[in-house]
Amino acid sequence: MASLLKEQKKAKGKRKADAMDVDEAELVPTAKKPRNKQRVLMLSSRGINHRMRHLMNDLEALLPHVKKDSKLDSKNHLNLLPELADLHNCNNTLYFEARRHEDLYMWAAKTPNGPSIKMHVQNVHTMDELKMTGNCLKGSRGILSFDKAFDETEWGKLTKELFTHIFGVPPQARKAKPFVDHVLTFSILDNKIWFRNFQIIEKDPLQPNGPPQMSLTEIGPRFVLTPIRIFEGAFSGATVYSNPEFVTPAAVRSAMRREKGDKYGNRKHAQAERGMRKELRKREDDELAVAKVFA
Amino acid sequence: MAKLMKALGEDGLDELAQEQLRALEDSEEEGSDEDEDDEEVGEASGDEDEGVEDADEAEGSDEEEADPAAQAGPSEEVAIPMDELSDEEMLDEDAMPRQKVEIDNKIALERIRSTIALDPSLPWTETLTVSYPEAIDVDIDDDLNRELAFYKQALHGAQTARSLAQKHNFPFTRPADYFAEMVKSDSHMERIRQRLLDESAGLKRSEEKRKEREGKKFGKQVQLEKIKERQQNKKEIEERLKGLKRKRKGAMDGADDGEDFDVAVEDALADRPSKRAKGPNGKSKLPRTARDKKFGFGGAGRRSKQNTKDSTDSFVQRGGPGGKKGGKGGKGAKAAPKRPGKSKRMAQRSRT
């Protein structure tokens, strides 16, 4: 990544998002240890609700290399985002897009030249919930754990790479702390990416002098991501992957409403039908009908 | 669509019915036919509405998926269902769930990945990434097992990371004296702690309550058993006594077997849990004097309240609540009452 950017920079003679990297590279052109330089711009669209906002705050607290920016005004001009990231010296972008005040989409993108992944975020639980009892240092570097399913598909591999950049805290991050005390797990289950964050407890607090027994407690947040599409560029470009199973939440809701509506329609229909059958069953006037005989 | 199918089916049925009816009478048939027509019109209008809704929805979902590149203009699907709603086949097609085009351009994905991939010569400490060698395959609705699988993955990650950190000479464990700002504030952690405490206290309380309830149930049982036992004892003793009496029937007629009988009765009752069995020799533990002292002996007898010759003769006032009244009474006894009795008064009146 870095080398590629460097080349580009040389070609164009223009500073790109990896400016810091480039600066150091200029100072010490050779015999430089390869480094993982990542900075992430995090921002949201307008119309996010409290839960989404808290999720963003949690991620910001967990990832010290994140730069948070103000909300993006327009949902139609996502092409502004790479520029914005460039302004903040970021080479990754996490963009949270809220739709209809209830659906949350997450864009994870490498900003100058892609790729970008659009995902639907569901089942959000934030760190504020009292059920998650773990805690960790603010800005400590977490371990990233990916399950095997990421290596089985091409899009999984790409997602893993991208998440390594975005969720992995680089060692040089300003606010990073030197120790490791939490694990971020990404697991693919049911074609969705499940995110969990656990605290690592190396000693049992009940018997501090006993043998070191590693255990975990959940810190939060937790959420589930459904990948929708992967684009070649940053918030643009050709689609290189699309999830055929993804159904928009709006469609799901409307289907549910439709079902409800169907219920009413079916009932009305049955009523009309019954009326008709009754009409058909009616016998014609008889000579010996009671009404005629005793008229 | 189902509705439409139903409508069609209904039409078919009606045709059959019509044929049957035709044989019967003409006028009625016409009436039913008219009804049918009306209904069909209503149905059609309903379908129209539905079609419009479909179109709207399609628009909405398109908007949702609107990615800057893939979809530039408004999609064509919006226009299609609007023009010919009466055509049933059109409706058919429209109601079908839209088949999404799957794109999985593996070559492009690989190329992109190679462009962004980190330098493979980077030491592990730069990324801290760990792969879990197993794929998670659990029922997603089974919360417990699912979370357990995630936990296992995380634990595996943490353990491998620790060993890797040792290998890379990378500080992993936080020393006990390293304090820094945490992700969750102290007040928040205090709230969590309080909640845990409350939870455990609630559990304890409910456990206690449960125990108590069970104890109550058990206590009742014990009481019942005791009552039963007592009754059983009583019965037994009665039986023994009866047996004894029967045995002694002949002997009782004899002269002085009284003492013998008493002893026998006592023997029979010996195992009855009562106050009778006091000491080993049937003697009380306390000596006579002590018992007298404890329980009282003598004292005012039965006739202590009866009048005696002395009490009758003496005019000493006895203590009592009506001491003063007694005095008055004494006076009254000397002076005649002012108002005579009724009979006397009547007699006086008749005399005068």
Chai-1 contact restraints between the chains, C-beta under 6 A:
chainA,res_idxA,chainB,res_idxB,connection_type,confidence,min_distance_angstrom,max_distance_angstrom,comment,restraint_id
A,M1,B,I116,contact,1.0,0.0,6.0,A-B,restraint_1
A,L4,B,T115,contact,1.0,0.0,6.0,A-B,restraint_2
A,P34,B,D119,contact,1.0,0.0,6.0,A-B,restraint_3
A,P34,B,S121,contact,1.0,0.0,6.0,A-B,restraint_4
A,P34,B,L122,contact,1.0,0.0,6.0,A-B,restraint_5
A,N36,B,L122,contact,1.0,0.0,6.0,A-B,restraint_6
A,N36,B,E126,contact,1.0,0.0,6.0,A-B,restraint_7
A,N36,B,T127,contact,1.0,0.0,6.0,A-B,restraint_8
A,A61,B,V183,contact,1.0,0.0,6.0,A-B,restraint_9
A,L78,B,P68,contact,1.0,0.0,6.0,A-B,restraint_10
A,K110,B,I116,contact,1.0,0.0,6.0,A-B,restraint_11
A,P115,B,I112,contact,1.0,0.0,6.0,A-B,restraint_12
A,L130,B,I192,contact,1.0,0.0,6.0,A-B,restraint_13
A,L130,B,R195,contact,1.0,0.0,6.0,A-B,restraint_14
A,T133,B,I192,contact,1.0,0.0,6.0,A-B,restraint_15
A,N135,B,M182,contact,1.0,0.0,6.0,A-B,restraint_16
A,N135,B,K184,contact,1.0,0.0,6.0,A-B,restraint_17
A,N135,B,M189,contact,1.0,0.0,6.0,A-B,restraint_18
A,C136,B,V183,contact,1.0,0.0,6.0,A-B,restraint_19
A,L137,B,A180,contact,1.0,0.0,6.0,A-B,restraint_20
A,K138,B,E181,contact,1.0,0.0,6.0,A-B,restraint_21
A,K138,B,M182,contact,1.0,0.0,6.0,A-B,restraint_22
A,K138,B,V183,contact,1.0,0.0,6.0,A-B,restraint_23
A,R141,B,L128,contact,1.0,0.0,6.0,A-B,restraint_24
A,I143,B,L128,contact,1.0,0.0,6.0,A-B,restraint_25
A,I143,B,V130,contact,1.0,0.0,6.0,A-B,restraint_26
A,I143,B,G157,contact,1.0,0.0,6.0,A-B,restraint_27
A,I143,B,A161,contact,1.0,0.0,6.0,A-B,restraint_28
A,L144,B,T129,contact,1.0,0.0,6.0,A-B,restraint_29
A,S145,B,V130,contact,1.0,0.0,6.0,A-B,restraint_30
A,S145,B,Y132,contact,1.0,0.0,6.0,A-B,restraint_31
A,S145,B,Q153,contact,1.0,0.0,6.0,A-B,restraint_32
A,S145,B,A154,contact,1.0,0.0,6.0,A-B,restraint_33
A,S145,B,G157,contact,1.0,0.0,6.0,A-B,restraint_34
A,F146,B,S131,contact,1.0,0.0,6.0,A-B,restraint_35
A,D147,B,Y132,contact,1.0,0.0,6.0,A-B,restraint_36
A,D147,B,A135,contact,1.0,0.0,6.0,A-B,restraint_37
A,D147,B,I136,contact,1.0,0.0,6.0,A-B,restraint_38
A,D147,B,Q153,contact,1.0,0.0,6.0,A-B,restraint_39
A,K148,B,P133,contact,1.0,0.0,6.0,A-B,restraint_40
A,K148,B,E134,contact,1.0,0.0,6.0,A-B,restraint_41
A,K148,B,A135,contact,1.0,0.0,6.0,A-B,restraint_42
A,A149,B,A135,contact,1.0,0.0,6.0,A-B,restraint_43
A,E154,B,K106,contact,1.0,0.0,6.0,A-B,restraint_44
A,E154,B,L109,contact,1.0,0.0,6.0,A-B,restraint_45
A,W155,B,L109,contact,1.0,0.0,6.0,A-B,restraint_46
A,K157,B,R113,contact,1.0,0.0,6.0,A-B,restraint_47
A,L158,B,L109,contact,1.0,0.0,6.0,A-B,restraint_48
A,L158,B,R113,contact,1.0,0.0,6.0,A-B,restraint_49
A,E161,B,R113,contact,1.0,0.0,6.0,A-B,restraint_50
A,E161,B,A117,contact,1.0,0.0,6.0,A-B,restraint_51
A,T164,B,T127,contact,1.0,0.0,6.0,A-B,restraint_52
A,T164,B,T129,contact,1.0,0.0,6.0,A-B,restraint_53
A,G168,B,T127,contact,1.0,0.0,6.0,A-B,restraint_54
A,K177,B,A180,contact,1.0,0.0,6.0,A-B,restraint_55
A,P178,B,P171,contact,1.0,0.0,6.0,A-B,restraint_56
A,F179,B,P171,contact,1.0,0.0,6.0,A-B,restraint_57
A,F179,B,R174,contact,1.0,0.0,6.0,A-B,restraint_58
A,V180,B,F172,contact,1.0,0.0,6.0,A-B,restraint_59
A,D181,B,R174,contact,1.0,0.0,6.0,A-B,restraint_60
A,V183,B,A154,contact,1.0,0.0,6.0,A-B,restraint_61
A,V183,B,G157,contact,1.0,0.0,6.0,A-B,restraint_62
A,V183,B,A158,contact,1.0,0.0,6.0,A-B,restraint_63
A,T185,B,F150,contact,1.0,0.0,6.0,A-B,restraint_64
A,T185,B,Q153,contact,1.0,0.0,6.0,A-B,restraint_65
A,T185,B,A154,contact,1.0,0.0,6.0,A-B,restraint_66
A,S187,B,I136,contact,1.0,0.0,6.0,A-B,restraint_67
A,S187,B,F150,contact,1.0,0.0,6.0,A-B,restraint_68
A,S187,B,Q153,contact,1.0,0.0,6.0,A-B,restraint_69
A,L189,B,I136,contact,1.0,0.0,6.0,A-B,restraint_70
A,L189,B,I140,contact,1.0,0.0,6.0,A-B,restraint_71
A,D190,B,I140,contact,1.0,0.0,6.0,A-B,restraint_72
A,R196,B,F150,contact,1.0,0.0,6.0,A-B,restraint_73
A,F198,B,A154,contact,1.0,0.0,6.0,A-B,restraint_74
A,I200,B,A158,contact,1.0,0.0,6.0,A-B,restraint_75
A,E202,B,T173,contact,1.0,0.0,6.0,A-B,restraint_76
A,L216,B,A154,contact,1.0,0.0,6.0,A-B,restraint_77
A,L216,B,L155,contact,1.0,0.0,6.0,A-B,restraint_78
A,S236,B,P68,contact,1.0,0.0,6.0,A-B,restraint_79
A,S236,B,A69,contact,1.0,0.0,6.0,A-B,restraint_80
A,G237,B,A69,contact,1.0,0.0,6.0,A-B,restraint_81
A,T239,B,A70,contact,1.0,0.0,6.0,A-B,restraint_82
A,T239,B,I103,contact,1.0,0.0,6.0,A-B,restraint_83
A,V240,B,N105,contact,1.0,0.0,6.0,A-B,restraint_84
A,V240,B,A108,contact,1.0,0.0,6.0,A-B,restraint_85
A,V240,B,L109,contact,1.0,0.0,6.0,A-B,restraint_86
A,Y241,B,I103,contact,1.0,0.0,6.0,A-B,restraint_87
A,Y241,B,D104,contact,1.0,0.0,6.0,A-B,restraint_88
A,S242,B,I103,contact,1.0,0.0,6.0,A-B,restraint_89
A,P244,B,K100,contact,1.0,0.0,6.0,A-B,restraint_90
A,P244,B,E102,contact,1.0,0.0,6.0,A-B,restraint_91
A,T248,B,S61,contact,1.0,0.0,6.0,A-B,restraint_92
A,T248,B,E64,contact,1.0,0.0,6.0,A-B,restraint_93
A,A250,B,G60,contact,1.0,0.0,6.0,A-B,restraint_94
A,A250,B,E64,contact,1.0,0.0,6.0,A-B,restraint_95
A,A251,B,S61,contact,1.0,0.0,6.0,A-B,restraint_96
A,S254,B,E57,contact,1.0,0.0,6.0,A-B,restraint_97
